[in-house]
Amino acid sequence: MSVSKVITVLFSTPTRVLLVLFFCLPLVFHVSAVDIEGPVTSSISQAEDALVLAYEAVLEAEQAGANVAGLLFQLNVAGENLAKARMLYDGGLFDEAARFTGYSYGNSSYVVVEASELESLAVEKANLRLQVTVIISVAGVGVIACISVAGWVLFKGWYRKRVLKMKPEVVKGGS
């Protein structure tokens, strides 16, 4: 085959269509991938922000005295889902990455809500414990004061009777 025949075959209409498709389809797929990438990148960023908020909420609940063991498990699940979403995103599986991002965001949101509820319960419990401690302390001081006054009255009466029973000694020849 001569070069002119090869060029004629390459630029014939069916071949030309195939060449155009061969070179243009990657551009089309790249553009559609960019269209999918943007929202996935945004949702991964939102899931990361939600995970940070969840971590801070759990930390505040723990500082308030709440039992956060269950929340730590949910926080760990949210982190694992976000890591899977990142790996899938890096691998080009944008739909799967979006699904795991949604799971992570959902777990993080749940943790934030539960942490704030546990924190408020822990604060209420601490306030109640403080009130009970103050009441018991005031009652204890009152009881001790009453016992002290009663003891002083009894001792005073006993000591007075003892002093009155004493007879003074008269000293002879003294000045």
C-alpha positions as a printed Julia matrix, in Angstrom:
175×3 Matrix{Float64}:
   0.0    0.0     0.0
   1.27   3.39   -0.86
   1.36   6.37    1.41
  -1.34   8.17   -0.52
  -3.72   5.25   -0.12
  -3.02   5.14    3.63
  -3.71   8.86    3.94
  -6.91   8.5     1.88
  -8.09   5.62    4.13
  -7.21   7.5     7.31
  -9.1   10.57    6.28
 -12.12   8.81    4.83
 -15.41   9.7     6.49
 -15.87   6.6     8.74
 -12.25   6.65    9.8
 -12.38  10.37   10.36
 -15.36   9.93   12.66
 -13.52   7.25   14.59
 -10.42   9.43   14.92
 -12.49  12.37   16.13
 -14.25  10.16   18.66
 -10.95   8.65   19.74
  -9.4   12.05   20.42
 -12.49  13.89   21.64
 -14.06  11.35   23.99
 -11.3   11.69   26.59
 -11.97  15.42   26.61
 -15.71  14.82   27.07
 -15.07  12.36   29.88
 -12.62  14.75   31.48
 -15.18  17.57   31.39
 -17.89  15.34   32.85
 -15.46  14.11   35.5
 -14.67  17.71   36.41
 -18.42  18.36   36.72
 -18.69  15.44   39.15
 -15.43  16.27   40.95
 -16.52  19.74   42.08
 -19.52  18.71   44.19
 -17.65  15.7    45.59
 -14.73  17.92   46.59
 -17.15  20.32   48.21
 -18.97  17.55   50.07
 -15.68  16.05   51.28
 -14.7   19.48   52.58
 -18.06  19.82   54.34
 -17.68  16.33   55.84
 -14.22  17.28   57.13
 -15.65  20.42   58.73
 -18.49  18.39   60.26
 -15.96  15.88   61.63
 -13.97  18.7    63.26
 -17.16  20.12   64.81
 -18.1   16.65   66.06
 -14.67  16.2    67.64
 -14.95  19.57   69.38
 -18.47  18.75   70.59
 -17.3   15.42   72.03
 -14.38  17.17   73.72
 -16.71  19.73   75.32
 -19.09  16.99   76.45
 -16.22  15.07   78.0
 -14.98  18.18   79.79
 -18.51  18.65   81.17
 -18.27  15.15   82.65
 -20.38  13.19   80.15
 -19.68   9.57   79.25
 -18.62   9.86   75.61
 -17.55   6.26   74.9
 -20.39   5.66   72.43
 -19.76   8.99   70.74
 -16.09   8.16   70.28
 -17.13   5.0    68.43
 -19.43   7.02   66.14
 -16.69   9.61   65.66
 -14.3    6.84   64.65
 -16.85   5.49   62.14
 -17.25   8.97   60.66
 -13.48   9.28   60.32
 -13.21   5.88   58.64
 -15.98   6.78   56.18
 -14.24  10.05   55.37
 -10.94   8.22   54.79
 -12.71   5.78   52.47
 -14.29   8.69   50.61
 -10.86  10.3    50.18
  -9.36   7.08   48.86
 -12.26   6.54   46.45
 -12.03  10.16   45.31
  -8.32   9.79   44.66
  -9.08   6.59   42.73
 -11.59   8.43   40.52
 -14.69   6.68   41.91
 -16.61   9.88   42.53
 -20.07   8.35   43.08
 -18.73   5.98   45.75
 -16.73   8.82   47.28
 -19.89  10.92   47.47
 -21.75   8.04   49.15
 -19.09   7.56   51.85
 -18.87  11.33   52.29
 -22.59  11.34   53.01
 -22.13   8.57   55.57
 -19.35  10.51   57.25
 -21.36  13.73   57.3
 -24.37  11.9    58.73
 -22.33  10.25   61.49
 -20.64  13.55   62.32
 -23.97  15.38   62.52
 -25.36  12.65   64.78
 -22.32  12.93   67.04
 -22.71  16.73   67.31
 -26.37  16.42   68.33
 -25.75  13.61   70.81
 -22.69  15.33   72.29
 -24.62  18.52   72.95
 -27.41  16.52   74.61
 -24.94  14.58   76.75
 -23.15  17.79   77.65
 -26.37  19.46   78.81
 -27.29  16.35   80.84
 -23.83  16.3    82.41
 -24.09  20.0    83.3
 -27.54  19.46   84.85
 -26.21  16.47   86.79
 -23.24  18.49   88.04
 -25.52  21.36   89.11
 -27.8   18.94   90.97
 -24.77  17.35   92.65
 -23.57  20.82   93.69
 -26.97  21.74   95.11
 -27.18  18.48   97.08
 -23.65  19.03   98.4
 -24.49  22.58   99.53
 -27.72  21.45  101.22
 -25.98  18.58  103.02
 -23.14  20.89  104.09
 -25.51  23.53  105.47
 -27.53  20.85  107.27
 -24.32  19.34  108.66
 -23.13  22.71  109.94
 -26.55  23.28  111.51
 -26.53  19.91  113.24
 -22.99  20.47  114.53
 -23.97  23.93  115.81
 -27.06  22.55  117.58
 -25.07  19.72  119.16
 -22.39  22.2   120.25
 -24.93  24.54  121.87
 -26.7   21.63  123.58
 -23.36  20.28  124.8
 -22.35  23.7   126.08
 -25.69  24.13  127.94
 -25.38  20.68  129.52
 -21.74  21.2   130.45
 -22.49  24.66  131.87
 -25.25  23.24  134.08
 -23.1   20.34  135.25
 -20.11  22.62  135.95
 -22.25  25.14  137.83
 -23.67  22.44  140.08
 -20.16  21.17  140.73
 -18.87  24.63  141.62
 -21.83  25.32  143.92
 -21.22  22.07  145.81
 -17.7   23.15  146.64
 -17.03  24.65  150.01
 -14.54  27.43  150.25
 -11.53  26.85  152.46
 -10.65  29.43  155.0
  -7.01  30.07  155.43
  -5.93  30.93  158.98
  -3.38  33.5   159.7
  -3.12  34.8   156.28
  -3.22  38.31  155.29
